[in-house]
Amino acid sequence: MSDASARSRMTHHVQRAVLSEDELRHHLRAADPVLVLLCAVHVTGDLSLLDRYADQVGTSEIMRLRMQWSKQAAGPTEASPEAVAQLVDLVCSTLTSDDQPEYLIVDDRALFARMADIAASMHVDAKYHEMYLEQSGFLPDQRAVPPTRTPPERLNLAILGAGMTGLDAAVKASDRGFDFDVFEKEAGLGGVWWMQKYPGVAVDTAAMFYSLSWELSPNWTQFFPVGDEYRTYLAALAEKYELLDHLHFNSEVTRMEWIESEHIWELTIFDPIEHTTRLERAAAVLTGAGHLNRPKYPDVSGRETFAGEQVHTSRWRDIDLDGKRVAVVGVGAAGIQVIAAIAGKVDQLTVFQRQAHWVIPSFLVSGAVSDSERWLRRNLPYYLHWSRFQAFWLNGDETGYPIMRVDREWMKTHPTSISAENHSAMQMCLRYINDSFGEESELARKLTPDFAFGAKRAIRDPGDFAPGGYYYALSQPNTELVTDSLARVVPEGIVTADGTLYEVDVIIWATGMTLDYLSTIEIIGRDGVRLSDVWADNNPRSYLGGTVPRFPNLFINDGPNTGVGHAGGHNFMTETVDHYAFECLQLLVEHDASAIEVSQEAHDAFNARLEEVMLDSIWANDRRADTYYRNQAGRIIMPTPWRLVEYWQMSQRPDEAGFILSSADRIAELVDE
């Protein structure tokens, strides 16, 4: 990476610019007054504005959304028009001048605490401050292990996967001075967003949250961006940080073996285009290959006999659906997006639902981002950062964690919810069902789950009850919702358990992905132990960010119990686990060691603590939901039971007492020879 590229991430600096007053005033009319106040403090450096206006800018837009979510009795307070006008005048007079002061950098914790409370319109506990300074883009990824040495050339890194996780790791590797290569099995970058190209594909986490904290983008056109837009974001990131020469596409890692005598991993890489294999070597491996990569099909006979066309959402190809009789099997996130996108163009749509999902209405935030909002994110200093803070706050622990923790007294009298907070979320979804179809209707009955909200991943309706929405599509006369189980596929279509034949021209399998914890790679660690044996029967365990005893220098992102089941998005764990891996690698550098391995004692103690915290989670107490969060033995293997902030704090600096470091003396001798 060039020095300029490194500075763009590793320093906290917002360029000063002189703006047009007419343009600035025009767009400020659409701004959240709370954000106008915070930005005014940044551009003027005048902290007295907080005393003068904090009580006059009203409830932040993000808190209004939270109130709408929870149906709180107390309504939002409105901003004073006079106060807002004064703040707008102040911002305009400052940003239209050639003689601007240095913008205020919020690195003072007390000041950040005060501004965060204003941004959230409520008190933000101090335990969140460090995490939010990083995740809102105010501070870069912090070095917990102070670097006194640069990584030696021999300590090179192989990164598996060129999705969000792999690209984040690549930038961190470059910033920290590690030699690295990224091996991606697909033909291009993007990970899941390279593979998923079905009609209606979109991110179902808000873009202001579902992006990397060190690469905030002001350019999202949708609050929930479509797949192409997210691929564009990742591709631009790879180009900006000069990663392209490090990316190796059509390079599927099929085998890895730890060579103890050399303290090196040997990787076998398959090229599906050339049908050839090659060997690569790396001192350390960081996996960002994800855990949902292979299409999953239901256990139903006769799929190969179907006379029409069939396709899985994760392996989409263009199919003419106009005027066709189409079956969509599955109503998870991909399924409802496809259904919403194609309902208006097909002649007949038959939707096969195995189990109803709780569906979150899109009224909270959806649709296109206004021109003014995008302009403000691009041009008004620190507007983007505080928008990110607000998005994280709305999607974070304070909203989500209570919903997923059980109140055993509450459960005694409430069969379908686990706490008052959980009940409130369920009621919001129930209102959406009943408002859409009528409380006593057949569709309402079919679409109402019999388990608590969050017991399996809730999904978001991609639209309102209008064209482009999932519930709207189900309400249309050309759509039929079938809840009988599939018996078999025949040339004419699908037969259900009651013997009914549904004749269709096209079958779209929206049945999800196979949960793979590196099960497609043969991984052989120290003393010949295989990871597939250690994690047999779909029962994986690791220590924090994916370290496993007897597998030195292997860091598994997307590992067991790192899913953010209660809040947020994959981006958070991407950054947090990658950070932890590089702090471990820095320990190697500082100790002039060649291998780092978690001890069995530390690994087991961590997992015992994890299981204890998991006991009070929704997933351990409501087992009616069919979810990949739980393995066949009933153990919860996917989500973390901790708050985001707790996991972030645990991951900031590795506990050296939990690791075994091996000397690099043997490696140095080999290099000399």
SERO-22727 format. One line per field, with one value per residue (C-alpha): residue in one letter; x, y, z; residue number from 1. Coordinates in steps of 0.001 Angstrom, whole numbers, m for minus. Example, Ala and Ser with C-alpha at 12.3 -4.5 7.8 and 13.67 -1.06 7.14 Angstrom:
aa [A; S] .
u [12300; 13670] .
v [m4500; m1060] .
w [7800; 7140] .
i [1; 2] .
***
This chain:
aa [M; S; D; A; S; A; R; S; R; M; T; H; H; V; Q; R; A; V; L; S; E; D; E; L; R; H; H; L; R; A; A; D; P; V; L; V; L; L; C; A; V; H; V; T; G; D; L; S; L; L; D; R; Y; A; D; Q; V; G; T; S; E; I; M; R; L; R; M; Q; W; S; K; Q; A; A; G; P; T; E; A; S; P; E; A; V; A; Q; L; V; D; L; V; C; S; T; L; T; S; D; D; Q; P; E; Y; L; I; V; D; D; R; A; L; F; A; R; M; A; D; I; A; A; S; M; H; V; D; A; K; Y; H; E; M; Y; L; E; Q; S; G; F; L; P; D; Q; R; A; V; P; P; T; R; T; P; P; E; R; L; N; L; A; I; L; G; A; G; M; T; G; L; D; A; A; V; K; A; S; D; R; G; F; D; F; D; V; F; E; K; E; A; G; L; G; G; V; W; W; M; Q; K; Y; P; G; V; A; V; D; T; A; A; M; F; Y; S; L; S; W; E; L; S; P; N; W; T; Q; F; F; P; V; G; D; E; Y; R; T; Y; L; A; A; L; A; E; K; Y; E; L; L; D; H; L; H; F; N; S; E; V; T; R; M; E; W; I; E; S; E; H; I; W; E; L; T; I; F; D; P; I; E; H; T; T; R; L; E; R; A; A; A; V; L; T; G; A; G; H; L; N; R; P; K; Y; P; D; V; S; G; R; E; T; F; A; G; E; Q; V; H; T; S; R; W; R; D; I; D; L; D; G; K; R; V; A; V; V; G; V; G; A; A; G; I; Q; V; I; A; A; I; A; G; K; V; D; Q; L; T; V; F; Q; R; Q; A; H; W; V; I; P; S; F; L; V; S; G; A; V; S; D; S; E; R; W; L; R; R; N; L; P; Y; Y; L; H; W; S; R; F; Q; A; F; W; L; N; G; D; E; T; G; Y; P; I; M; R; V; D; R; E; W; M; K; T; H; P; T; S; I; S; A; E; N; H; S; A; M; Q; M; C; L; R; Y; I; N; D; S; F; G; E; E; S; E; L; A; R; K; L; T; P; D; F; A; F; G; A; K; R; A; I; R; D; P; G; D; F; A; P; G; G; Y; Y; Y; A; L; S; Q; P; N; T; E; L; V; T; D; S; L; A; R; V; V; P; E; G; I; V; T; A; D; G; T; L; Y; E; V; D; V; I; I; W; A; T; G; M; T; L; D; Y; L; S; T; I; E; I; I; G; R; D; G; V; R; L; S; D; V; W; A; D; N; N; P; R; S; Y; L; G; G; T; V; P; R; F; P; N; L; F; I; N; D; G; P; N; T; G; V; G; H; A; G; G; H; N; F; M; T; E; T; V; D; H; Y; A; F; E; C; L; Q; L; L; V; E; H; D; A; S; A; I; E; V; S; Q; E; A; H; D; A; F; N; A; R; L; E; E; V; M; L; D; S; I; W; A; N; D; R; R; A; D; T; Y; Y; R; N; Q; A; G; R; I; I; M; P; T; P; W; R; L; V; E; Y; W; Q; M; S; Q; R; P; D; E; A; G; F; I; L; S; S; A; D; R; I; A; E; L; V; D; E] .
u [0; 1243; 1853; m1108; m3443; m2209; m2767; m6320; m7217; m4771; m5228; m8378; m8789; m11658; m10590; m11684; m13709; m15480; m19137; m21782; m24130; m27237; m26470; m25590; m28745; m30888; m29644; m29489; m33280; m33447; m30867; m31586; m31219; m29268; m26650; m26562; m25619; m22875; m21433; m21540; m19368; m16887; m16514; m16376; m14612; m17045; m17985; m20342; m22821; m23531; m24662; m26668; m28527; m28550; m32046; m33365; m32660; m35339; m35247; m32817; m34234; m32682; m34491; m37742; m37289; m36607; m39763; m41713; m40254; m41154; m44355; m43156; m45853; m43695; m43469; m40431; m39689; m39560; m36684; m36943; m37169; m35293; m32460; m32186; m32108; m29301; m27284; m27798; m26614; m23544; m22656; m23163; m21087; m18236; m18222; m18627; m15563; m12044; m10752; m11985; m10661; m9239; m12104; m12533; m11340; m13309; m10628; m11392; m13465; m15498; m16416; m17331; m19512; m21447; m21875; m22869; m25655; m26965; m26718; m28660; m31085; m30368; m27452; m24813; m23061; m19329; m18581; m19535; m17376; m14177; m16049; m18158; m15170; m13749; m16944; m18193; m14961; m13594; m10558; m8852; m8265; m6130; m2915; m3303; 83; 2501; 4594; 8307; 9334; 8186; 7034; 9872; 9589; 9237; 5986; 3785; 8; m2503; m6022; m8838; m11721; m12110; m15367; m15793; m13734; m10844; m10620; m10659; m7868; m5903; m6007; m5020; m2143; m919; m1193; 733; 3478; 2711; 3348; 78; m1912; m5674; m7013; m10586; m12350; m14760; m13905; m14266; m14332; m17307; m17859; m21582; m22247; m20408; m22449; m25899; m27350; m31003; m33827; m34276; m31020; m30182; m28493; m31074; m28958; m28836; m25901; m24758; m24172; m23269; m20005; m16498; m15822; m12590; m14262; m17564; m19340; m21580; m22806; m25411; m28474; m30685; m30961; m30708; m28487; m28999; m26353; m24723; m24212; m22543; m20247; m19309; m18446; m16120; m14513; m13786; m12268; m9912; m8815; m8374; m6155; m4190; m5147; m5690; m2164; m2626; m5916; m5842; m9193; m10287; m8040; m9889; m7930; m8769; m6117; m3866; m1168; 996; 4659; 5957; 9626; 9409; 6533; 4734; 1343; 1349; m1788; m3135; m5001; m7323; m8044; m11537; m10930; m7617; m8418; m4954; m3570; m601; 1095; 1570; 3241; 2373; 3528; m3; m3505; m6560; m9814; m12515; m14292; m17630; m19730; m22659; m21179; m22778; m26415; m28660; m31568; m34425; m34361; m36951; m36775; m37215; m35521; m33630; m36903; m38408; m39127; m38991; m36194; m34920; m32319; m31005; m30882; m27161; m26354; m28631; m28735; m31015; m34385; m37355; m40093; m42588; m45958; m44638; m45968; m43243; m42662; m40463; m39442; m38324; m39243; m35992; m34200; m33447; m36880; m38878; m36666; m37201; m40948; m41292; m39266; m40985; m44614; m45676; m44239; m45156; m48510; m48794; m46619; m46722; m44791; m43836; m43269; m41829; m41958; m43172; m40668; m41157; m41071; m39985; m41907; m39881; m41545; m38702; m36135; m36388; m36309; m34012; m31626; m32572; m30286; m29954; m28948; m26254; m25021; m24743; m22868; m20401; m19927; m20904; m17905; m18591; m22219; m21231; m19534; m22477; m24890; m22846; m22960; m26731; m27148; m24936; m26844; m30200; m28858; m26766; m26846; m29271; m32007; m31241; m29663; m32657; m34848; m32693; m32265; m34847; m36933; m38000; m40816; m42203; m42037; m44257; m47257; m46240; m45913; m44636; m42290; m39362; m39385; m41235; m38747; m39086; m42877; m42773; m40798; m43195; m46200; m44746; m44538; m48004; m49437; m47843; m49385; m52832; m52823; m51837; m54195; m56755; m56403; m58652; m57616; m56172; m52990; m52500; m52787; m50248; m47778; m47803; m44912; m45403; m42057; m40623; m39292; m35588; m35576; m34581; m33254; m35980; m36204; m37098; m39821; m38030; m40980; m44138; m47561; m47344; m45713; m42177; m43164; m43270; m46549; m48079; m46965; m48616; m51871; m52122; m54612; m51865; m49988; m50696; m48983; m48598; m47636; m47926; m44548; m42953; m43271; m41480; m40695; m42189; m41765; m44870; m44004; m44159; m46290; m47016; m47592; m51374; m51002; m51680; m49753; m48711; m47883; m45163; m42760; m39921; m38744; m36643; m34935; m34592; m33662; m30545; m26964; m25131; m23480; m19768; m17204; m14298; m15643; m14807; m11083; m8922; m7008; m4233; m2643; 159; 753; m1477; m4746; m7557; m9898; m12751; m12168; m11928; m15145; m16878; m20672; m21079; m19899; m17225; m15581; m12837; m11261; m12485; m11607; m11261; m8079; m8012; m5467; m2994; m3585; m820; m956; m4512; m7114; m10671; m12977; m16641; m15875; m18254; m20256; m19188; m22518; m24218; m27601; m29075; m27974; m25781; m24272; m21441; m19251; m18810; m17401; m15343; m13416; m13349; m12060; m9593; m8253; m7755; m5893; m3456; m2844; m1899; 407; 2019; 2767; 4749; 6662; 7397; 8601; 10570; 8532; 7365; 4192; 1337; m1198; m4017; m3632; m6188; m6864; m7655; m9788; m11822; m12294; m13532; m16051; m17289; m17949; m19642; m21993; m22883; m23788; m25688; m28059; m30103; m30297; m33429; m31808; m31254; m34807; m37087; m36397; m39534; m37781; m35979; m32647; m29092; m28023; m28365; m26673; m28380; m27533; m29173; m25999; m25966; m23003; m23663; m24373; m22390; m24179; m22397; m23178; m21239; m19349; m18366; m17035; m15222; m13580; m12496; m10981; m8922; m5773; m4885; m4136; m600; m1185; m3640; m1164; 1914; 4587; 7366; 10813; 11847; 15426; 14842; 13308; 16198; 18654; 16727; 16686; 20438; 21030] .
v [0; 3477; 5964; 8022; 5039; 4080; 7589; 7626; 4872; 5141; 8809; 10576; 13636; 15318; 17619; 21214; 22535; 25756; 25052; 26953; 28687; 28174; 24485; 24023; 25773; 23762; 20413; 21381; 21736; 17924; 17258; 15867; 18946; 16797; 16094; 19767; 20645; 18024; 19054; 22716; 21820; 20044; 22813; 25717; 23996; 25833; 23459; 25996; 25133; 21896; 23809; 26272; 23969; 20374; 20796; 22622; 20207; 17679; 13901; 12448; 10701; 7445; 7582; 8355; 5123; 3238; 4680; 3632; 112; m294; 1787; 3763; 5828; 8941; 10719; 12481; 16103; 18575; 20867; 24612; 26221; 29264; 27139; 25143; 28357; 29716; 26523; 26513; 30128; 29250; 26228; 28219; 31167; 28809; 26435; 29132; 30998; 30646; 31188; 28137; 26910; 23424; 20994; 19540; 15933; 14009; 11984; 13320; 10649; 13042; 15123; 12041; 10828; 14065; 14195; 10522; 11123; 13925; 11820; 8976; 11206; 9036; 8145; 5975; 3864; 4490; 849; 1550; 4620; 3000; 656; 3456; 5729; 2987; 1759; 5265; 6026; 8571; 6410; 3750; 192; 610; m1326; m3109; m4859; m1927; m2598; m2245; m4460; m4866; m8304; m10390; m11483; m15104; m14324; m14190; m14568; m16467; m15026; m17298; m15483; m12109; m11067; m8462; m10417; m11197; m7639; m6209; m8623; m7655; m3954; m4686; m6878; m4134; m1461; m3600; m4565; m8244; m9868; m11484; m13169; m13594; m16819; m16702; m19732; m17641; m15662; m12277; m10515; m9947; m13271; m13779; m10679; m12241; m15444; m14040; m12463; m13496; m10998; m8605; m9521; m6888; m6370; m6703; m4753; m975; 103; 2738; m144; m2936; m1403; m1177; 1445; 2573; 2912; 4674; 5438; 8473; 7169; 4526; 5093; 2799; 2410; m1335; m1495; m3993; m6630; m4871; m1728; m3660; m5468; m2050; m863; m3819; m3559; 148; m677; m3236; m744; 2170; 165; m1414; m4997; m6236; m7565; m9657; m11251; m14703; m15712; m19216; m20399; m22791; m24000; m27693; m28821; m27280; m29048; m27677; m28565; m28679; m28949; m25611; m23899; m23314; m24082; m25821; m25079; m27097; m24818; m25960; m23910; m24866; m23229; m24918; m28029; m27862; m27801; m25968; m25668; m22425; m21807; m19352; m18931; m18066; m18485; m16318; m17725; m15361; m17895; m17609; m20488; m20390; m21089; m24201; m24396; m26429; m28384; m30031; m33773; m34448; m37023; m36457; m33108; m34476; m35523; m32036; m31167; m27395; m25103; m25007; m22842; m22182; m18548; m18819; m20099; m17845; m17740; m15664; m17331; m15900; m15744; m13565; m15258; m18474; m20661; m20360; m22159; m20610; m23080; m21340; m18080; m17015; m13785; m14828; m16330; m13284; m11005; m13173; m13437; m9676; m9052; m11502; m11583; m8883; m10528; m14197; m15660; m17836; m17895; m20805; m20240; m23268; m22410; m24971; m22701; m19137; m16395; m13283; m10530; m7024; m4312; m1982; 1190; 1910; 2890; 1789; 2895; 5389; 7668; 11238; 13450; 15789; 12977; 11789; 15342; 15913; 12649; 13663; 17314; 18237; 17424; 14575; 14155; 10741; 9690; 10581; 8958; 5801; 6117; 6439; 3459; 1358; 2517; 1565; m1849; m2491; m4030; m1654; m2518; m6132; m7831; m7647; m9183; m12322; m12857; m14838; m13675; m16964; m15412; m13822; m17127; m18833; m16852; m16051; m19134; m17331; m14685; m14765; m11265; m7968; m6628; m9745; m9500; m5906; m6924; m9798; m7494; m5161; m8076; m9322; m5877; m6022; m9436; m8448; m5032; m6685; m9684; m9315; m10858; m13851; m14523; m17771; m16008; m14436; m17881; m19387; m16525; m16300; m18281; m20442; m19478; m16371; m13492; m14093; m17837; m18024; m15142; m12551; m11200; m7803; m7230; m5605; m3265; m1864; m3424; m2316; m3597; m4676; m5971; m9593; m9535; m7568; m10273; m12955; m11003; m10993; m13242; m14927; m16051; m19105; m19881; m23622; m24894; m28641; m30357; m31408; m35098; m35287; m33504; m34901; m33813; m31621; m29894; m30481; m32944; m32193; m34638; m34525; m35704; m32366; m31742; m28148; m27849; m25286; m24285; m23071; m24057; m21563; m23209; m20513; m23109; m21530; m22622; m25514; m24503; m25151; m24525; m25110; m28619; m28405; m28034; m30833; m29116; m31071; m29505; m30411; m34129; m34962; m34023; m33132; m30229; m32326; m34811; m32119; m30588; m33866; m34137; m30445; m29544; m26847; m24923; m22332; m19763; m16232; m15311; m18818; m20294; m24026; m26097; m28017; m25681; m23068; m19798; m20519; m17802; m18677; m15763; m16744; m19391; m20989; m18712; m15503; m14724; m11537; m13113; m10349; m7209; m5614; m7325; m9464; m6386; m6020; m9507; m9172; m6255; m7521; m11021; m9780; m7285; m10064; m12230; m9440; m8696; m12367; m12113; m9022; m11091; m13397; m10451; m8940; m12244; m13154; m16368; m18451; m20110; m19170; m21708; m21413; m23735; m26462; m25042; m21545; m22971; m25171; m22485; m20024; m22505; m23427; m19742; m19428; m22326; m20800; m17432; m19194; m20811; m17616; m16994; m17403; m20133; m22346; m21855; m21806; m24868; m24714; m22759; m24712; m22881; m23503; m21726; m25122; m28392; m31775; m32440; m29198; m27250; m23587; m23246; m20079; m16924; m15394; m15191; m11975; m8363; m6868; m4618; m7572; m9529; m6423; m5855; m9504; m9292; m6127; m7696; m11398; m12806; m14121; m16572; m18431; m19032; m21125; m19298; m21216; m19781; m18728; m19973; m23120; m21137; m18673; m21552; m23012; m19641; m19260; m22681] .
w [0; m802; 2013; 849; 991; 4450; 5776; 4441; 6881; 9721; 10511; 11647; 9496; 7687; 4888; 5164; 2248; 1342; 505; m1410; 1010; m1128; m1530; 2127; 3353; 955; 2201; 5871; 5788; 5611; 8344; 11789; 14081; 16544; 13881; 12869; 16452; 16623; 13266; 14332; 17328; 15060; 12495; 14974; 17874; 20168; 22989; 24536; 21784; 23616; 26712; 24689; 22316; 23620; 25076; 22016; 19146; 20096; 19934; 17442; 14394; 15532; 18877; 17088; 15151; 18347; 19909; 16847; 17131; 20802; 20807; 23806; 25458; 25748; 22430; 20966; 21727; 18867; 18028; 18492; 15021; 16322; 17700; 14484; 12420; 14581; 14200; 10447; 10261; 12313; 10169; 6975; 8118; 9035; 6072; 3421; 4665; 3307; 6833; 8717; 12064; 12455; 12844; 16293; 16553; 19145; 20884; 24347; 26106; 28239; 25207; 23195; 26058; 26069; 22295; 22150; 24661; 22468; 19304; 20912; 22853; 25865; 28105; 26441; 29047; 29340; 28576; 24953; 24385; 23126; 20818; 19386; 18834; 16617; 15007; 14204; 12352; 14829; 15617; 13518; 14651; 17774; 18378; 21721; 21490; 21050; 17929; 18553; 15627; 12056; 10910; 9432; 5828; 6875; 8741; 5655; 5784; 3657; 3762; 2609; 945; m748; 820; 3517; 6050; 3730; 2444; 5968; 6880; 3789; 4650; 8243; 7023; 4729; 7411; 9881; 7449; 6850; 3498; 2441; m304; m592; m2101; m3390; m4859; m6961; m10081; m8403; m5046; m2807; m1090; m567; m2664; m5593; m5364; m4621; m7763; m7667; m8392; m5492; m3763; m1169; 2157; 4921; 7400; 7013; 4848; 7335; 9726; 7295; 6153; 7539; 10188; 8523; 5120; 5722; 2487; 1966; m1377; m559; m2721; m619; 3126; 2449; m654; m3437; m4014; m6969; m4911; m2133; m4573; m5959; m2439; m1851; m5296; m4773; m1392; m2959; m5580; m3167; m835; m3669; m2898; m6437; m6908; m3755; m4836; m6452; m7918; m8943; m6119; m3849; m839; m519; 1967; 4617; 6578; 9392; 8866; 12426; 11458; 9631; 11458; 8197; 6644; 3278; 1261; m1647; m4045; m6818; m9943; m11203; m14581; m15372; m13298; m11778; m8252; m6810; m3442; m1538; 1807; 4548; 8120; 9226; 7839; 8457; 7115; 5934; 3760; 5524; 6742; 4313; 888; m591; m1723; 533; m904; 984; 1415; m1274; m4031; m7738; m8223; m11211; m12900; m13115; m16761; m16357; m15217; m11659; m9953; m6458; m5329; m4553; m8050; m10002; m13776; m15962; m16475; m18322; m15682; m17523; m17678; m16112; m13334; m10707; m7414; m4732; m2047; 1140; 2865; 4490; 3609; 20; m485; 494; m1598; m4671; m4024; m3625; m6799; m9173; m7992; m10415; m13527; m13203; m14169; m11083; m7970; m5527; m2307; m232; 3422; 5825; 8877; 9206; 10062; 12105; 9490; 10432; 8584; 6441; 7704; 10126; 7490; 3892; 305; m1339; 521; m312; m2353; 632; 2976; 575; 41; 3791; 4289; 1573; 2462; 6019; 8243; 10673; 9597; 8204; 11446; 13657; 11213; 11567; 15357; 15272; 12948; 15230; 18296; 16768; 15687; 18786; 22223; 23898; 21412; 20591; 23596; 25988; 23286; 23248; 27015; 28942; 31871; 33430; 35456; 32306; 30441; 33010; 31766; 28182; 25951; 22835; 24236; 26650; 28169; 28047; 25487; 23373; 23594; 22349; 19250; 18612; 18913; 16289; 13854; 14807; 14090; 10655; 9957; 11141; 9486; 6207; 6138; 8909; 12342; 11715; 8121; 6796; 5657; 9089; 10640; 8255; 8646; 12452; 13958; 17042; 18564; 20178; 18124; 17472; 18118; 14457; 12418; 11892; 8356; 6959; 4406; 1443; 889; 2409; 1870; m1744; m4950; m4069; m632; 535; 2417; m440; m2889; m753; m798; m4594; m6430; m8484; m5330; m3200; 101; 729; 4183; 3557; 3449; 168; m670; m4014; m7243; m10442; m14084; m13851; m10573; m6818; m4874; m1214; 1626; 1191; m2422; m4131; m7348; m8007; m11696; m12383; m15140; m12877; m9400; m7427; m4477; m1795; 781; 2201; 2449; 4040; 7297; 6749; 9448; 7053; 6438; 2735; 3536; 4876; 7697; 9411; 12454; 14806; 15360; 12406; 14115; 11703; 12356; 10956; 13780; 16447; 15130; 14275; 14223; 13439; 16926; 16483; 19310; 19332; 21599; 20950; 17382; 16077; 17566; 18274; 20244; 18055; 15103; 15446; 13500; 12314; 12875; 11926; 11282; 10861; 13441; 15955; 18239; 16527; 14868; 16026; 16591; 18726; 16909; 14340; 11344; 10087; 9601; 13359; 13882; 10706; 12190; 15766; 15005; 12399; 14933; 17472; 14949; 14126; 17787; 18186; 15181; 16699; 19789; 17520; 16162; 19573; 21000; 17874; 17810; 14894; 16200; 18512; 19721; 22241; 25197; 25796; 29266; 27978; 25162; 27498; 30146; 27520; 26139; 29599; 30219; 26828; 27561; 30912; 29388; 26592; 29111; 29410; 25667; 23590; 21490; 24524; 25799; 22757; 20621; 18480; 15747; 13040; 12822; 11729; 14910; 16627; 15649; 15501; 19148; 20233; 21006; 19960; 17587; 15599; 17646; 20449; 23800; 24736; 24037; 21140; 23515; 25717; 22756; 21484; 24870; 25162; 21688; 22017; 23430; 23608; 27040; 26675; 29510; 27292; 24476; 23799; 21779; 20041; 19453; 15960; 16447; 14417; 11578; 11545; 11241; 8331; 6570; 7062; 5541] .
i [1; 2; 3; 4; 5; 6; 7; 8; 9; 10; 11; 12; 13; 14; 15; 16; 17; 18; 19; 20; 21; 22; 23; 24; 25; 26; 27; 28; 29; 30; 31; 32; 33; 34; 35; 36; 37; 38; 39; 40; 41; 42; 43; 44; 45; 46; 47; 48; 49; 50; 51; 52; 53; 54; 55; 56; 57; 58; 59; 60; 61; 62; 63; 64; 65; 66; 67; 68; 69; 70; 71; 72; 73; 74; 75; 76; 77; 78; 79; 80; 81; 82; 83; 84; 85; 86; 87; 88; 89; 90; 91; 92; 93; 94; 95; 96; 97; 98; 99; 100; 101; 102; 103; 104; 105; 106; 107; 108; 109; 110; 111; 112; 113; 114; 115; 116; 117; 118; 119; 120; 121; 122; 123; 124; 125; 126; 127; 128; 129; 130; 131; 132; 133; 134; 135; 136; 137; 138; 139; 140; 141; 142; 143; 144; 145; 146; 147; 148; 149; 150; 151; 152; 153; 154; 155; 156; 157; 158; 159; 160; 161; 162; 163; 164; 165; 166; 167; 168; 169; 170; 171; 172; 173; 174; 175; 176; 177; 178; 179; 180; 181; 182; 183; 184; 185; 186; 187; 188; 189; 190; 191; 192; 193; 194; 195; 196; 197; 198; 199; 200; 201; 202; 203; 204; 205; 206; 207; 208; 209; 210; 211; 212; 213; 214; 215; 216; 217; 218; 219; 220; 221; 222; 223; 224; 225; 226; 227; 228; 229; 230; 231; 232; 233; 234; 235; 236; 237; 238; 239; 240; 241; 242; 243; 244; 245; 246; 247; 248; 249; 250; 251; 252; 253; 254; 255; 256; 257; 258; 259; 260; 261; 262; 263; 264; 265; 266; 267; 268; 269; 270; 271; 272; 273; 274; 275; 276; 277; 278; 279; 280; 281; 282; 283; 284; 285; 286; 287; 288; 289; 290; 291; 292; 293; 294; 295; 296; 297; 298; 299; 300; 301; 302; 303; 304; 305; 306; 307; 308; 309; 310; 311; 312; 313; 314; 315; 316; 317; 318; 319; 320; 321; 322; 323; 324; 325; 326; 327; 328; 329; 330; 331; 332; 333; 334; 335; 336; 337; 338; 339; 340; 341; 342; 343; 344; 345; 346; 347; 348; 349; 350; 351; 352; 353; 354; 355; 356; 357; 358; 359; 360; 361; 362; 363; 364; 365; 366; 367; 368; 369; 370; 371; 372; 373; 374; 375; 376; 377; 378; 379; 380; 381; 382; 383; 384; 385; 386; 387; 388; 389; 390; 391; 392; 393; 394; 395; 396; 397; 398; 399; 400; 401; 402; 403; 404; 405; 406; 407; 408; 409; 410; 411; 412; 413; 414; 415; 416; 417; 418; 419; 420; 421; 422; 423; 424; 425; 426; 427; 428; 429; 430; 431; 432; 433; 434; 435; 436; 437; 438; 439; 440; 441; 442; 443; 444; 445; 446; 447; 448; 449; 450; 451; 452; 453; 454; 455; 456; 457; 458; 459; 460; 461; 462; 463; 464; 465; 466; 467; 468; 469; 470; 471; 472; 473; 474; 475; 476; 477; 478; 479; 480; 481; 482; 483; 484; 485; 486; 487; 488; 489; 490; 491; 492; 493; 494; 495; 496; 497; 498; 499; 500; 501; 502; 503; 504; 505; 506; 507; 508; 509; 510; 511; 512; 513; 514; 515; 516; 517; 518; 519; 520; 521; 522; 523; 524; 525; 526; 527; 528; 529; 530; 531; 532; 533; 534; 535; 536; 537; 538; 539; 540; 541; 542; 543; 544; 545; 546; 547; 548; 549; 550; 551; 552; 553; 554; 555; 556; 557; 558; 559; 560; 561; 562; 563; 564; 565; 566; 567; 568; 569; 570; 571; 572; 573; 574; 575; 576; 577; 578; 579; 580; 581; 582; 583; 584; 585; 586; 587; 588; 589; 590; 591; 592; 593; 594; 595; 596; 597; 598; 599; 600; 601; 602; 603; 604; 605; 606; 607; 608; 609; 610; 611; 612; 613; 614; 615; 616; 617; 618; 619; 620; 621; 622; 623; 624; 625; 626; 627; 628; 629; 630; 631; 632; 633; 634; 635; 636; 637; 638; 639; 640; 641; 642; 643; 644; 645; 646; 647; 648; 649; 650; 651; 652; 653; 654; 655; 656; 657; 658; 659; 660; 661; 662; 663; 664; 665; 666; 667; 668; 669; 670; 671; 672; 673] .
***
